Amino acid sequence: MRILEEKIVPDSIVYTDSLGSYNVLDVSAFHHVRINHTDQFVEGRNHINGIENFWNQAKRHMRKFNGIPKEHFNLFLKECEWRFNNPEPKAQLAQLKQLVRENLA
């Protein structure tokens, strides 16, 4: 809980499924919205499909490394975030080329 309170801005909205271990979030400084998948998958615009999709892709990508050093996990996760937000290989290559050009200049 301490880590969540350090990382999440007060008055933020946190979306989770209805797993019982998330009950502790109901007494925090942010608003907790649960989506009960047994009753409904989406409540208006509230759903967790995006984050579930991201974690699915991240785990699939990192699995090929057969373990990641704990001290470098944030870098691997940042790479997964970049790949998720830039899904087209041509766009990824263009961005990488631009970064190389900028760093060589």
Distance bins in CASP14 RR format, pairs under 12 A and 6 or more apart:
PFRMAT RR
TARGET T0000
AUTHOR 0000-0000-0000
RMODE 2
METHOD distances of the structure
MODEL  1
1 7 0 0 0 0 0 1 0 0 0 0 0
1 8 0 0 0 0 0 1 0 0 0 0 0
1 21 0 0 0 0 0 1 0 0 0 0 0
1 22 0 0 0 0 0 1 0 0 0 0 0
1 23 0 0 0 0 0 1 0 0 0 0 0
1 24 1 0 1 0 0 0 0 0 0 0 0
1 25 0 0 0 0 1 0 0 0 0 0 0
1 26 0 0 0 0 0 1 0 0 0 0 0
1 27 0 0 0 0 1 0 0 0 0 0 0
1 28 1 0 0 1 0 0 0 0 0 0 0
1 29 0 0 0 0 0 1 0 0 0 0 0
1 30 0 0 0 0 0 1 0 0 0 0 0
2 8 0 0 0 0 0 1 0 0 0 0 0
2 24 0 0 0 0 0 1 0 0 0 0 0
2 28 0 0 0 0 0 1 0 0 0 0 0
3 28 0 0 0 0 0 1 0 0 0 0 0
4 10 0 0 0 0 0 1 0 0 0 0 0
4 12 0 0 0 0 0 1 0 0 0 0 0
4 14 0 0 0 0 1 0 0 0 0 0 0
4 16 0 0 0 0 0 1 0 0 0 0 0
4 22 0 0 0 0 0 1 0 0 0 0 0
4 24 0 0 0 0 1 0 0 0 0 0 0
4 25 1 0 0 1 0 0 0 0 0 0 0
4 27 0 0 0 0 0 1 0 0 0 0 0
4 28 1 0 0 1 0 0 0 0 0 0 0
4 29 0 0 0 0 1 0 0 0 0 0 0
4 30 0 0 0 0 1 0 0 0 0 0 0
4 32 0 0 0 0 0 1 0 0 0 0 0
5 12 0 0 0 0 0 1 0 0 0 0 0
5 14 0 0 0 0 0 1 0 0 0 0 0
5 24 0 0 0 0 0 1 0 0 0 0 0
5 25 0 0 0 0 0 1 0 0 0 0 0
5 27 0 0 0 0 0 1 0 0 0 0 0
5 28 1 0 0 1 0 0 0 0 0 0 0
5 29 1 0 0 1 0 0 0 0 0 0 0
5 30 0 0 0 0 1 0 0 0 0 0 0
6 28 0 0 0 0 0 1 0 0 0 0 0
6 29 0 0 0 0 0 1 0 0 0 0 0
7 14 0 0 0 0 0 1 0 0 0 0 0
7 28 0 0 0 0 0 1 0 0 0 0 0
7 29 0 0 0 0 0 1 0 0 0 0 0
7 30 0 0 0 0 0 1 0 0 0 0 0
8 14 1 0 0 1 0 0 0 0 0 0 0
8 15 0 0 0 0 0 1 0 0 0 0 0
8 25 0 0 0 0 1 0 0 0 0 0 0
8 28 1 0 0 1 0 0 0 0 0 0 0
8 29 1 0 0 1 0 0 0 0 0 0 0
8 30 1 0 1 0 0 0 0 0 0 0 0
8 31 0 0 0 0 0 1 0 0 0 0 0
8 32 0 0 0 0 0 1 0 0 0 0 0
9 28 0 0 0 0 0 1 0 0 0 0 0
9 29 0 0 0 0 1 0 0 0 0 0 0
9 30 1 0 0 1 0 0 0 0 0 0 0
9 31 0 0 0 0 0 1 0 0 0 0 0
10 28 0 0 0 0 1 0 0 0 0 0 0
10 29 1 0 1 0 0 0 0 0 0 0 0
10 30 1 0 0 1 0 0 0 0 0 0 0
10 31 0 0 0 0 1 0 0 0 0 0 0
11 28 0 0 0 0 0 1 0 0 0 0 0
11 29 1 0 0 1 0 0 0 0 0 0 0
11 30 1 0 0 1 0 0 0 0 0 0 0
11 31 1 0 0 1 0 0 0 0 0 0 0
11 32 0 0 0 0 0 1 0 0 0 0 0
12 25 0 0 0 0 0 1 0 0 0 0 0
12 28 0 0 0 0 1 0 0 0 0 0 0
12 29 0 0 0 0 1 0 0 0 0 0 0
12 30 1 0 1 0 0 0 0 0 0 0 0
12 31 1 0 0 1 0 0 0 0 0 0 0
12 32 0 0 0 0 1 0 0 0 0 0 0
12 33 0 0 0 0 0 1 0 0 0 0 0
13 25 0 0 0 0 0 1 0 0 0 0 0
13 28 0 0 0 0 0 1 0 0 0 0 0
13 29 0 0 0 0 0 1 0 0 0 0 0
13 30 1 0 0 1 0 0 0 0 0 0 0
13 31 1 0 1 0 0 0 0 0 0 0 0
13 32 0 0 0 0 1 0 0 0 0 0 0
13 33 1 0 1 0 0 0 0 0 0 0 0
13 34 0 0 0 0 0 1 0 0 0 0 0
13 45 0 0 0 0 0 1 0 0 0 0 0
13 46 0 0 0 0 1 0 0 0 0 0 0
13 48 0 0 0 0 0 1 0 0 0 0 0
14 22 0 0 0 0 1 0 0 0 0 0 0
14 24 0 0 0 0 0 1 0 0 0 0 0
14 25 1 0 0 1 0 0 0 0 0 0 0
14 26 0 0 0 0 0 1 0 0 0 0 0
14 28 1 0 0 1 0 0 0 0 0 0 0
14 29 0 0 0 0 0 1 0 0 0 0 0
14 30 1 0 1 0 0 0 0 0 0 0 0
14 31 1 0 0 1 0 0 0 0 0 0 0
14 32 1 0 1 0 0 0 0 0 0 0 0
14 33 1 0 0 1 0 0 0 0 0 0 0
14 34 0 0 0 0 1 0 0 0 0 0 0
14 35 0 0 0 0 0 1 0 0 0 0 0
14 46 0 0 0 0 0 1 0 0 0 0 0
14 48 0 0 0 0 0 1 0 0 0 0 0
14 51 0 0 0 0 0 1 0 0 0 0 0
15 22 0 0 0 0 0 1 0 0 0 0 0
15 25 0 0 0 0 0 1 0 0 0 0 0
15 30 0 0 0 0 0 1 0 0 0 0 0
15 31 0 0 0 0 1 0 0 0 0 0 0
15 32 0 0 0 0 1 0 0 0 0 0 0
15 33 1 0 1 0 0 0 0 0 0 0 0
15 34 1 0 0 1 0 0 0 0 0 0 0
15 35 1 0 0 1 0 0 0 0 0 0 0
15 36 0 0 0 0 0 1 0 0 0 0 0
15 42 0 0 0 0 0 1 0 0 0 0 0
15 43 0 0 0 0 1 0 0 0 0 0 0
15 44 0 0 0 0 0 1 0 0 0 0 0
15 45 0 0 0 0 0 1 0 0 0 0 0
15 46 1 0 1 0 0 0 0 0 0 0 0
15 47 1 0 0 1 0 0 0 0 0 0 0
15 48 1 0 1 0 0 0 0 0 0 0 0
15 49 0 0 0 0 0 1 0 0 0 0 0
15 50 0 0 0 0 1 0 0 0 0 0 0
15 51 1 0 0 1 0 0 0 0 0 0 0
15 52 0 0 0 0 0 1 0 0 0 0 0
16 22 1 0 1 0 0 0 0 0 0 0 0
16 23 0 0 0 0 1 0 0 0 0 0 0
16 24 0 0 0 0 0 1 0 0 0 0 0
16 25 1 0 0 1 0 0 0 0 0 0 0
16 26 0 0 0 0 0 1 0 0 0 0 0
16 28 0 0 0 0 0 1 0 0 0 0 0
16 30 0 0 0 0 0 1 0 0 0 0 0
16 31 0 0 0 0 0 1 0 0 0 0 0
16 32 1 0 0 1 0 0 0 0 0 0 0
16 33 1 0 0 1 0 0 0 0 0 0 0
16 34 1 0 1 0 0 0 0 0 0 0 0
16 35 1 0 0 1 0 0 0 0 0 0 0
16 36 0 0 0 0 0 1 0 0 0 0 0
16 37 0 0 0 0 0 1 0 0 0 0 0
16 46 0 0 0 0 0 1 0 0 0 0 0
16 47 0 0 0 0 0 1 0 0 0 0 0
16 48 1 0 0 1 0 0 0 0 0 0 0
16 51 0 0 0 0 1 0 0 0 0 0 0
16 52 0 0 0 0 0 1 0 0 0 0 0
17 25 0 0 0 0 0 1 0 0 0 0 0
17 32 0 0 0 0 0 1 0 0 0 0 0
17 33 0 0 0 0 0 1 0 0 0 0 0
17 34 1 0 0 1 0 0 0 0 0 0 0
17 35 1 0 1 0 0 0 0 0 0 0 0
17 36 1 0 0 1 0 0 0 0 0 0 0
17 37 1 0 1 0 0 0 0 0 0 0 0
17 38 0 0 0 0 1 0 0 0 0 0 0
17 39 0 0 0 0 0 1 0 0 0 0 0
17 40 0 0 0 0 0 1 0 0 0 0 0
17 41 0 0 0 0 1 0 0 0 0 0 0
17 42 0 0 0 0 0 1 0 0 0 0 0
17 43 0 0 0 0 0 1 0 0 0 0 0
17 46 0 0 0 0 0 1 0 0 0 0 0
17 47 0 0 0 0 1 0 0 0 0 0 0
17 48 1 0 0 1 0 0 0 0 0 0 0
17 49 0 0 0 0 0 1 0 0 0 0 0
17 51 0 0 0 0 0 1 0 0 0 0 0
17 52 0 0 0 0 1 0 0 0 0 0 0
18 25 0 0 0 0 0 1 0 0 0 0 0
18 26 0 0 0 0 0 1 0 0 0 0 0
18 32 0 0 0 0 0 1 0 0 0 0 0
18 33 0 0 0 0 0 1 0 0 0 0 0
18 34 1 0 1 0 0 0 0 0 0 0 0
18 35 1 0 0 1 0 0 0 0 0 0 0
18 36 1 0 1 0 0 0 0 0 0 0 0
18 37 1 0 0 1 0 0 0 0 0 0 0
18 38 1 0 0 1 0 0 0 0 0 0 0
18 39 0 0 0 0 1 0 0 0 0 0 0
18 40 0 0 0 0 0 1 0 0 0 0 0
18 41 0 0 0 0 0 1 0 0 0 0 0
18 43 0 0 0 0 0 1 0 0 0 0 0
18 48 0 0 0 0 0 1 0 0 0 0 0
19 25 0 0 0 0 0 1 0 0 0 0 0
19 32 0 0 0 0 0 1 0 0 0 0 0
19 34 0 0 0 0 1 0 0 0 0 0 0
19 35 0 0 0 0 0 1 0 0 0 0 0
19 36 0 0 0 0 0 1 0 0 0 0 0
19 37 0 0 0 0 1 0 0 0 0 0 0
19 38 0 0 0 0 0 1 0 0 0 0 0
19 48 0 0 0 0 0 1 0 0 0 0 0
20 26 0 0 0 0 0 1 0 0 0 0 0
20 32 0 0 0 0 0 1 0 0 0 0 0
20 34 0 0 0 0 1 0 0 0 0 0 0
20 36 0 0 0 0 0 1 0 0 0 0 0
21 34 0 0 0 0 0 1 0 0 0 0 0
22 28 0 0 0 0 0 1 0 0 0 0 0
22 32 1 0 0 1 0 0 0 0 0 0 0
22 33 0 0 0 0 0 1 0 0 0 0 0
22 34 1 0 0 1 0 0 0 0 0 0 0
22 35 0 0 0 0 0 1 0 0 0 0 0
22 36 0 0 0 0 0 1 0 0 0 0 0
22 48 0 0 0 0 0 1 0 0 0 0 0
23 32 0 0 0 0 1 0 0 0 0 0 0
23 34 0 0 0 0 1 0 0 0 0 0 0
24 32 0 0 0 0 1 0 0 0 0 0 0
25 31 0 0 0 0 1 0 0 0 0 0 0
25 32 1 0 1 0 0 0 0 0 0 0 0
25 33 0 0 0 0 1 0 0 0 0 0 0
25 34 0 0 0 0 1 0 0 0 0 0 0
26 32 1 0 1 0 0 0 0 0 0 0 0
26 33 0 0 0 0 0 1 0 0 0 0 0
26 34 0 0 0 0 1 0 0 0 0 0 0
31 46 0 0 0 0 0 1 0 0 0 0 0
32 46 0 0 0 0 0 1 0 0 0 0 0
33 42 0 0 0 0 0 1 0 0 0 0 0
33 43 1 0 0 1 0 0 0 0 0 0 0
33 44 0 0 0 0 0 1 0 0 0 0 0
33 45 0 0 0 0 0 1 0 0 0 0 0
33 46 1 0 1 0 0 0 0 0 0 0 0
33 47 0 0 0 0 1 0 0 0 0 0 0
33 48 0 0 0 0 1 0 0 0 0 0 0
34 40 0 0 0 0 0 1 0 0 0 0 0
34 43 0 0 0 0 1 0 0 0 0 0 0
34 46 0 0 0 0 1 0 0 0 0 0 0
34 47 0 0 0 0 0 1 0 0 0 0 0
34 48 0 0 0 0 1 0 0 0 0 0 0
35 41 1 0 0 1 0 0 0 0 0 0 0
35 42 1 0 0 1 0 0 0 0 0 0 0
35 43 1 0 1 0 0 0 0 0 0 0 0
35 44 0 0 0 0 1 0 0 0 0 0 0
35 45 0 0 0 0 0 1 0 0 0 0 0
35 46 1 0 0 1 0 0 0 0 0 0 0
35 47 1 0 1 0 0 0 0 0 0 0 0
35 48 1 0 1 0 0 0 0 0 0 0 0
35 49 0 0 0 0 1 0 0 0 0 0 0
35 50 0 0 0 0 0 1 0 0 0 0 0
35 51 0 0 0 0 0 1 0 0 0 0 0
35 52 0 0 0 0 0 1 0 0 0 0 0
36 42 0 0 0 0 0 1 0 0 0 0 0
36 43 0 0 0 0 1 0 0 0 0 0 0
36 46 0 0 0 0 0 1 0 0 0 0 0
36 47 0 0 0 0 0 1 0 0 0 0 0
36 48 0 0 0 0 0 1 0 0 0 0 0
37 43 0 0 0 0 0 1 0 0 0 0 0
37 47 0 0 0 0 1 0 0 0 0 0 0
37 48 0 0 0 0 1 0 0 0 0 0 0
37 49 0 0 0 0 0 1 0 0 0 0 0
37 52 0 0 0 0 0 1 0 0 0 0 0
40 46 0 0 0 0 1 0 0 0 0 0 0
40 47 0 0 0 0 1 0 0 0 0 0 0
41 47 1 0 0 1 0 0 0 0 0 0 0
41 48 0 0 0 0 1 0 0 0 0 0 0
41 49 0 0 0 0 1 0 0 0 0 0 0
41 52 0 0 0 0 0 1 0 0 0 0 0
42 48 0 0 0 0 1 0 0 0 0 0 0
42 49 1 0 0 1 0 0 0 0 0 0 0
42 50 0 0 0 0 0 1 0 0 0 0 0
47 53 0 0 0 0 0 1 0 0 0 0 0
48 54 0 0 0 0 0 1 0 0 0 0 0
48 55 0 0 0 0 1 0 0 0 0 0 0
48 56 0 0 0 0 0 1 0 0 0 0 0
49 55 0 0 0 0 0 1 0 0 0 0 0
49 56 0 0 0 0 0 1 0 0 0 0 0
50 56 0 0 0 0 1 0 0 0 0 0 0
50 57 0 0 0 0 0 1 0 0 0 0 0
50 58 0 0 0 0 0 1 0 0 0 0 0
50 84 0 0 0 0 1 0 0 0 0 0 0
50 85 0 0 0 0 0 1 0 0 0 0 0
51 57 0 0 0 0 0 1 0 0 0 0 0
51 58 0 0 0 0 0 1 0 0 0 0 0
51 81 0 0 0 0 0 1 0 0 0 0 0
51 84 0 0 0 0 0 1 0 0 0 0 0
52 58 0 0 0 0 0 1 0 0 0 0 0
52 59 0 0 0 0 0 1 0 0 0 0 0
52 84 0 0 0 0 0 1 0 0 0 0 0
53 59 0 0 0 0 0 1 0 0 0 0 0
53 60 0 0 0 0 0 1 0 0 0 0 0
53 80 0 0 0 0 0 1 0 0 0 0 0
53 84 1 0 0 1 0 0 0 0 0 0 0
53 85 0 0 0 0 0 1 0 0 0 0 0
53 87 0 0 0 0 0 1 0 0 0 0 0
54 60 0 0 0 0 0 1 0 0 0 0 0
54 61 0 0 0 0 0 1 0 0 0 0 0
54 77 0 0 0 0 1 0 0 0 0 0 0
54 80 1 0 0 1 0 0 0 0 0 0 0
54 81 1 0 0 1 0 0 0 0 0 0 0
54 82 0 0 0 0 0 1 0 0 0 0 0
54 83 0 0 0 0 1 0 0 0 0 0 0
54 84 1 0 1 0 0 0 0 0 0 0 0
54 85 0 0 0 0 1 0 0 0 0 0 0
54 87 0 0 0 0 0 1 0 0 0 0 0
55 61 0 0 0 0 0 1 0 0 0 0 0
55 62 0 0 0 0 0 1 0 0 0 0 0
55 77 0 0 0 0 0 1 0 0 0 0 0
55 80 0 0 0 0 1 0 0 0 0 0 0
55 81 0 0 0 0 0 1 0 0 0 0 0
55 84 0 0 0 0 1 0 0 0 0 0 0
56 62 0 0 0 0 0 1 0 0 0 0 0
56 63 0 0 0 0 0 1 0 0 0 0 0
56 80 0 0 0 0 0 1 0 0 0 0 0
56 84 0 0 0 0 0 1 0 0 0 0 0
57 63 0 0 0 0 0 1 0 0 0 0 0
57 77 0 0 0 0 0 1 0 0 0 0 0
57 79 0 0 0 0 0 1 0 0 0 0 0
57 80 1 0 0 1 0 0 0 0 0 0 0
57 81 0 0 0 0 1 0 0 0 0 0 0
57 82 0 0 0 0 0 1 0 0 0 0 0
57 83 1 0 0 1 0 0 0 0 0 0 0
57 84 1 0 1 0 0 0 0 0 0 0 0
57 85 0 0 0 0 0 1 0 0 0 0 0
57 87 0 0 0 0 1 0 0 0 0 0 0
58 64 0 0 0 0 0 1 0 0 0 0 0
58 65 0 0 0 0 0 1 0 0 0 0 0
58 68 0 0 0 0 0 1 0 0 0 0 0
58 73 0 0 0 0 0 1 0 0 0 0 0
58 76 0 0 0 0 1 0 0 0 0 0 0
58 77 1 0 0 1 0 0 0 0 0 0 0
58 78 0 0 0 0 0 1 0 0 0 0 0
58 79 0 0 0 0 1 0 0 0 0 0 0
58 80 1 1 0 0 0 0 0 0 0 0 0
58 81 1 0 0 1 0 0 0 0 0 0 0
58 82 0 0 0 0 0 1 0 0 0 0 0
58 83 0 0 0 0 1 0 0 0 0 0 0
58 84 1 0 0 1 0 0 0 0 0 0 0
58 85 0 0 0 0 0 1 0 0 0 0 0
59 65 0 0 0 0 0 1 0 0 0 0 0
59 67 0 0 0 0 0 1 0 0 0 0 0
59 68 0 0 0 0 0 1 0 0 0 0 0
59 76 0 0 0 0 0 1 0 0 0 0 0
59 77 0 0 0 0 0 1 0 0 0 0 0
59 80 0 0 0 0 1 0 0 0 0 0 0
59 84 0 0 0 0 0 1 0 0 0 0 0
60 80 0 0 0 0 1 0 0 0 0 0 0
60 83 0 0 0 0 0 1 0 0 0 0 0
60 84 0 0 0 0 0 1 0 0 0 0 0
61 68 0 0 0 0 0 1 0 0 0 0 0
61 76 0 0 0 0 1 0 0 0 0 0 0
61 77 0 0 0 0 1 0 0 0 0 0 0
61 78 0 0 0 0 0 1 0 0 0 0 0
61 79 1 0 0 1 0 0 0 0 0 0 0
61 80 1 0 1 0 0 0 0 0 0 0 0
61 81 0 0 0 0 0 1 0 0 0 0 0
61 82 0 0 0 0 0 1 0 0 0 0 0
61 83 1 0 0 1 0 0 0 0 0 0 0
61 84 0 0 0 0 1 0 0 0 0 0 0
62 68 1 0 1 0 0 0 0 0 0 0 0
62 69 0 0 0 0 0 1 0 0 0 0 0
62 72 0 0 0 0 0 1 0 0 0 0 0
62 73 0 0 0 0 1 0 0 0 0 0 0
62 75 0 0 0 0 0 1 0 0 0 0 0
62 76 1 0 1 0 0 0 0 0 0 0 0
62 77 0 0 0 0 1 0 0 0 0 0 0
62 78 0 0 0 0 0 1 0 0 0 0 0
62 79 0 0 0 0 1 0 0 0 0 0 0
62 80 1 0 0 1 0 0 0 0 0 0 0
62 83 0 0 0 0 0 1 0 0 0 0 0
63 76 0 0 0 0 0 1 0 0 0 0 0
63 80 0 0 0 0 0 1 0 0 0 0 0
64 76 0 0 0 0 0 1 0 0 0 0 0
64 80 0 0 0 0 0 1 0 0 0 0 0
65 72 0 0 0 0 1 0 0 0 0 0 0
65 73 0 0 0 0 0 1 0 0 0 0 0
65 75 0 0 0 0 0 1 0 0 0 0 0
65 76 1 0 0 1 0 0 0 0 0 0 0
65 79 0 0 0 0 0 1 0 0 0 0 0
65 80 0 0 0 0 0 1 0 0 0 0 0
67 73 0 0 0 0 1 0 0 0 0 0 0
67 76 0 0 0 0 1 0 0 0 0 0 0
68 74 0 0 0 0 1 0 0 0 0 0 0
68 75 0 0 0 0 1 0 0 0 0 0 0
68 76 1 0 1 0 0 0 0 0 0 0 0
68 77 0 0 0 0 1 0 0 0 0 0 0
68 79 0 0 0 0 0 1 0 0 0 0 0
68 80 0 0 0 0 0 1 0 0 0 0 0
69 75 0 0 0 0 1 0 0 0 0 0 0
69 76 0 0 0 0 1 0 0 0 0 0 0
70 76 0 0 0 0 0 1 0 0 0 0 0
70 77 0 0 0 0 0 1 0 0 0 0 0
72 78 0 0 0 0 0 1 0 0 0 0 0
72 79 0 0 0 0 0 1 0 0 0 0 0
73 79 0 0 0 0 0 1 0 0 0 0 0
73 80 0 0 0 0 0 1 0 0 0 0 0
74 80 0 0 0 0 0 1 0 0 0 0 0
74 81 0 0 0 0 0 1 0 0 0 0 0
75 81 0 0 0 0 0 1 0 0 0 0 0
75 82 0 0 0 0 0 1 0 0 0 0 0
76 82 0 0 0 0 0 1 0 0 0 0 0
76 83 0 0 0 0 0 1 0 0 0 0 0
77 83 0 0 0 0 0 1 0 0 0 0 0
77 84 0 0 0 0 0 1 0 0 0 0 0
78 84 0 0 0 0 0 1 0 0 0 0 0
78 85 0 0 0 0 0 1 0 0 0 0 0
79 85 0 0 0 0 0 1 0 0 0 0 0
79 86 0 0 0 0 0 1 0 0 0 0 0
79 92 0 0 0 0 0 1 0 0 0 0 0
79 96 0 0 0 0 0 1 0 0 0 0 0
80 86 0 0 0 0 0 1 0 0 0 0 0
80 87 0 0 0 0 0 1 0 0 0 0 0
81 87 0 0 0 0 0 1 0 0 0 0 0
82 91 0 0 0 0 0 1 0 0 0 0 0
82 92 1 0 0 1 0 0 0 0 0 0 0
82 95 0 0 0 0 1 0 0 0 0 0 0
82 96 0 0 0 0 1 0 0 0 0 0 0
82 99 0 0 0 0 0 1 0 0 0 0 0
83 89 0 0 0 0 1 0 0 0 0 0 0
83 91 0 0 0 0 0 1 0 0 0 0 0
83 92 1 0 0 1 0 0 0 0 0 0 0
83 95 0 0 0 0 0 1 0 0 0 0 0
83 96 0 0 0 0 0 1 0 0 0 0 0
84 92 0 0 0 0 0 1 0 0 0 0 0
85 91 0 0 0 0 1 0 0 0 0 0 0
85 92 0 0 0 0 0 1 0 0 0 0 0
85 95 0 0 0 0 0 1 0 0 0 0 0
86 92 1 0 1 0 0 0 0 0 0 0 0
86 93 0 0 0 0 1 0 0 0 0 0 0
86 94 0 0 0 0 1 0 0 0 0 0 0
86 95 1 0 0 1 0 0 0 0 0 0 0
86 96 0 0 0 0 1 0 0 0 0 0 0
86 98 0 0 0 0 0 1 0 0 0 0 0
88 94 0 0 0 0 1 0 0 0 0 0 0
88 95 0 0 0 0 0 1 0 0 0 0 0
89 95 0 0 0 0 0 1 0 0 0 0 0
89 96 0 0 0 0 0 1 0 0 0 0 0
90 96 0 0 0 0 0 1 0 0 0 0 0
90 97 0 0 0 0 0 1 0 0 0 0 0
91 97 0 0 0 0 0 1 0 0 0 0 0
91 98 0 0 0 0 0 1 0 0 0 0 0
92 98 0 0 0 0 0 1 0 0 0 0 0
92 99 0 0 0 0 0 1 0 0 0 0 0
93 99 0 0 0 0 0 1 0 0 0 0 0
93 100 0 0 0 0 0 1 0 0 0 0 0
94 100 0 0 0 0 0 1 0 0 0 0 0
94 101 0 0 0 0 0 1 0 0 0 0 0
95 101 0 0 0 0 0 1 0 0 0 0 0
95 102 0 0 0 0 0 1 0 0 0 0 0
96 102 0 0 0 0 0 1 0 0 0 0 0
96 103 0 0 0 0 0 1 0 0 0 0 0
97 103 0 0 0 0 0 1 0 0 0 0 0
97 104 0 0 0 0 0 1 0 0 0 0 0
98 104 0 0 0 0 0 1 0 0 0 0 0
98 105 0 0 0 0 0 1 0 0 0 0 0
99 105 0 0 0 0 0 1 0 0 0 0 0
END
